[in-house]
Amino acid sequence: MNDLRLVIGNKNYSSWSLAPWLLLNMHDVEFEEIQVALYQDNTAEKLGPYSPSLKVPVVQHHDVTVWDSLSICEYLSEEVLLGAGWPAGAKRRATARSVSAEMHSEFPNLKRDWPMNCSAKVAMKPSDALRDEIARIDAIWSCCRRRYGENGHYLFGRFSIADCYMASVAIVFESYGAELSAEANAYKETLLDNPFVQKWILAGQQEEREAQGERIKLTSVG
């Protein structure tokens, strides 16, 4: 058994699970992936052996258990990646931590009105409140790219935890047709072109096809 285990939820819906999964894959870290289907009658029972909060994601590393995606990414950066999860330089790290924490804790309208769904493709008009949140995210992406992105295509040049938190947002914006500035849209496309993000999206879409197949079978019985 691998000494590093990551417990995640459905790839089609679990935006928080994507962040640590993407971080580990981008750094070519070997880990055991355990997936627990969410919103099932036995979800809490299945998560019990892994997660004190009965939520995903959660990491088990040797005798350490870490839950909440941001805490997980911080732990992985410190203990597994030797600090490589964050950009080099105090100013860049401070900004990267700030925008990651903001994405983690803010934007309630985005999370409620436009939940991540890798299988969705529908243009939806945002409310005024959601439009304001989209504008704030656009500003984060554009400003970080202008100030810190000179050495690569990600927010701070090279890939970091900040990009892990924006990957699910890129999926959401693509799914629901968010209108973005040219600079923010280019960054969104960078994330969507990432091979591991593509792998996650395809797995999420396959999950949904299988779930739809099961629902068709159930409705056809009798």
VENHURA-V342049 format. One record per helix or strand. SS is the DSSP state (~ for helix, > for strand). FROM is the first residue (numbers start at 0). LEN is the number of residues. If there is no record, write none. Layout:
((SS FROM LEN) (SS FROM LEN))
//
This chain:
((> 3 5) (~ 14 12) (> 31 4) (~ 42 5) (> 57 4) (> 63 4) (~ 68 11) (~ 89 16) (~ 107 6) (~ 127 21) (> 153 1) (> 156 1) (~ 160 16) (~ 181 12) (~ 194 26))
//
